[in-house]
Amino acid sequence: MPRRNSGHPVATLWQLSWNDDCLSCAVYKAGKGLEMRLEVGPLTILKERFEIRPRTLARVQALRRSLKRRGWRDLGL
């Protein structure tokens, strides 16, 4: 079951929309590290440990491109 997000993001990497839904990819402080979360409104649908490295950033951007191919549109920041 999706969890409600908490706290404020350190950074929002991107936001996409489809109809009335808004999907955001945000980075939060989690303990001594960072956590990437995919959020739809107040719900967190995916979260995982996040390290600021080229490979990790490329993977997040690949996810964004994949969603855009499926019909999601940039919301802009």
Secondary structure as GFF3:
##gff-version 3
##sequence-region A 1 77
A	DSSP	beta_strand	3	4	.	.	.	ID=ss1
A	DSSP	beta_strand	11	18	.	.	.	ID=ss2
A	DSSP	beta_strand	21	30	.	.	.	ID=ss3
A	DSSP	beta_strand	33	40	.	.	.	ID=ss4
A	DSSP	beta_strand	43	50	.	.	.	ID=ss5
A	DSSP	alpha_helix	54	69	.	.	.	ID=ss6
A	DSSP	beta_strand	73	74	.	.	.	ID=ss7
###
